[in-house]
Amino acid sequence: MVISRKGDGTENSKSKATSPATAHPGRDIRAEWAADADCVGEYLPRGEPCHKVTNLANMGTKVTFPSRVPLLKCRPVATSGGLFVSPGYGRHPDRVIDTWELIFVRSGCLHIEENGVEFRVAKGEALVMPPFRRHRGLSEYPEDLSFYWVHFTLSKQRLPAPLHLSQRPALSRPERLAEWLHQFIADQTSGVQTQLAADALLLLMLNETTLQAGDAGAKNAVALVRKAEEYISHHLREGVSPGEVAQAFGYNVAHFSRLFRRVHGVPLGRFIHRVQVTQARSLLQHSTQPIKQIASQCGCRDMGYFRRLFRRELGISPREYRNRFGQVRINSN
């Protein structure tokens, strides 16, 4: 993956792995790491006790970081972001970096290793990588691979409540995370992004990775809703209705709407509208198709209805949305 940063070009895709103590000559990495350690604890589930990061004095040979769920205590600060699109060759470089990284796979599968632990991150999945850990690609980039990435550090400002991050979060709303990532990159590319806005979006993204199903009843509801989501996506072009979805799974529409409200916070009909708008947004961002054709692909045959639906959800028209967010920065080498 080539990382494009604002103002300093790109990193060499053949970067070699370096130790945290020597990766940045002239900088006091131990002091920076100690500051991070003060902002990161370890949250251990099932009532196990917490303990702090250790071995700060031996960073040249070993770096110990919470191995389970990092507990972020300080406000994250966004440094850069981008969209990687595979050129069909190459692999993620072998390296150690001094920033956190959030990766969300848009298509394909990313095969990567961090500190000897192997990860396969598929479409709709995320990976959070702490700083000062060696990571490298384990296979060539697949032709269909694309993923969003954001790098961030930690400030000294404490959060009102800590974030319990999971390195491999079970995302309950992957489409929401994708929307915020695209917004982040679009604002960065257009030059309208402020540090305050970037950090606010980053906090929303990281908070999204902490939202997971809780009790068994919630997990069963989520599983059923996930199947219904697949049905909606598969039949979206046909103009699927709430009654049709509920009937396909043997429920009445009122009960199914309650399930969707429980999982997504909105009833089934409103969720279908959001899927239609989300699909329209993607096509407006990444294609040059006429808006009328996009509306049809999203199950809207009436252009007037499509415009009203789009404006109700986003506050702007489809054409205004395309003009504002139709381009993002892409890394492809």
Secondary structure, DSSP 8 states (H G I E B T S, - for coil): ---B-TTS-B--TT-----TTTSSTTS-HHHHHHHHHHHEEEE-STT--------GGGTTT-----SSEEEEEEEEEEEEEEEEE--SS-----EE-SSEEEEEEEESEEEEEETTEEEEEETT-EEEE-SS-EEEESS---TT-EEEEEEEEEEEEEEEEEEE--SS---S-HHHHHHHHHHHHHHHHHT---HHHHHHHHHHHHHHTT----SHHHHHHHHHHHHHHHHHHHHGGGT--HHHHHHHTT--HHHHHHHHHHHHSS-HHHHHHHHHHHHHHHHHHH----HHHHHHHTT---HHHHHHHHHHHHSS-HHHHHHHHS---EE--
